[in-house]
Amino acid sequence: MSSAAAPSSARGPEPASTVLDIHSLSVTFGCRTVVDEVSFDIRRGEIVALVGESGSGKSLTARAVLGLLPEGARASGSVLLGGVEVVGAEEARLRALRGTGAAVVFQDPETALNPVQKIGTQLVRALRAHGPISHADARDRAVELLELVDIPQPRHRLDWYPHQLSGGQKQRVVIALALSGDPDLLIADEPTTALDVTVQAEILDLLRNLQQRRRTAILFISHNLGVVAELADRVVVMCAGRVVEQQPVRELFHTPRESYTRTLLAAVPRLPEPSGDPDPTVSVDDPRSNSTVDSGPDVPRQSDPVLRVGGLTVVYRARGKRFRALHEVSLAVAPREVIGVVGESGSGKSTLGRAALGLVPVSAGSVELHGTSLRGLNARELRAVRKNVALVHQDVTASLDPRRTIEQSVGEPLLVHRVATGSLMRARVGQLLESVGLPRDYATRRPAELSGGQRQRVALARALVLAPRLLVADEPTSALDVSVQAEILNLFTDLREEYGFACLFISHDLAVVHQVADRVVVLRGGEMIETGPAAAVFAHPGTEYTRRLLDAVPIPDPAHTRSPIQLVSAGA
């Protein structure tokens, strides 16, 4: 185990006080140790990243800081938060520390915010929970907090509900709530995982500004090593509950001491360095036509596409208002071809995928699956067509019924489409589990007994059980750590070769798209603004929007300096 290195000198010449000091922390469930003798500290104004694979003990270590361990867990060792011992502390003392000594910024702002309460109400309640303050003063302080996290028109936004805010704005409100008790330590647990690259960059800039302006200490938990390289002063690497290495960020990325750290760094997908000049060989499709560019010698031309979308327009209507999600999008997907669909949140990526499956009503244009138009089909006809398509969800845990065995979940499409039952179904499920790298006896397990990567493998098996010709993968690796993500991407390539499916691969991770896609489609505000071979588009982007998307991608190299992000949304 490597010893802790001195913190980064970027914090200033004066000695920095220790905000958090963890010494020999262990967490056990009965006789099972899940956090084993963990030790590290964080000083004022320092950002320490906690990294490692799923199950390494990162989140349990963070939860121990505030005495928020799950039922049945027992902590030993020492956790000093602002000089106060947390391990073994009474609940009253822990409540006094929560929000003031340390506060948590959660991964998913959707679940962290109350959907039926206005933003101002939630901030005022948080402020009044931390000490005596009048309602009027609390509202004024709430405005200051929203200004601090760069929410536009903060006094006006107090009366908004969470659903009226974008994903990035909701995460900013969560950070404002965390700051309401003026904590010395922010615990940010995967705060950018669900965000697109430009919003992620904005949140990183915000956290860095909080560190510099308020000298806030931050414990940053993430599986995105590009983000860690950009933000952290020091990195603590965990594996199987133990700290295997901790170094200043530059030293860890450039000269990792442990083989485990080197394996993590090697698994990070990387983009090519973009050129400043567009490549004339990369063409932009005319959105009014069905033409597409050739994807290269290894990909068939679009003479007989699996999916053809022509002039597709989707308009959502709610409470008398209209929202145009897609406008005159045209593309074709050849057999065995993978098209990566990228763009910011709200650009229409998921709507395009759902339209390809016939799951959203089409306002104009056409969608054809292997030559059959989806418009005008009744439920029975649509089900017959859908037998040849499949969806891999972003949230695998939510897509698998926790009460069902893996065999029941994977085999369900066989029963629905009356393809196989009994021993034939069990044999097919066993074959699929082996194809995705899982033992056949996993068929009797339930989702809760599997890791995140194993659940993703089950989701792929379920999607492939009917041997579909088209797969729609909607952010299939966004919640996975880098090593598991690398395994799933390699598995995806192998399965594509074995089963010969075409794929719409929707992702906000441009490096992942570059690794798996033959061709890329860039959406902005529901319109397709650029398309071409993935390697060419990412190396020589033809539009300013694509260049800015690429500039916002965090580089897994601390020596790389990114300028503060410029807004590139359609309304910017």
Helices and strands as residue ranges (DSSP letters): G 9-11, E 18-29, E 32-43, E 47-51, H 58-65, E 73-81, E 84-85, H 91-97, E 102-105, H 109-112, H 119-129, H 135-148, H 154-157, G 162-164, H 167-179, E 185-189, H 197-214, E 217-221, H 225-231, E 234-239, E 242-248, H 249-254, H 259-266, E 307-318, E 321-333, E 338-342, H 349-356, E 364-369, E 372-373, H 379-386, E 389-392, H 396-399, H 406-416, H 422-435, G 440-444, G 447-449, H 452-464, E 470-474, H 482-499, E 502-506, H 510-516, E 519-524, E 527-533, H 534-539, H 544-551
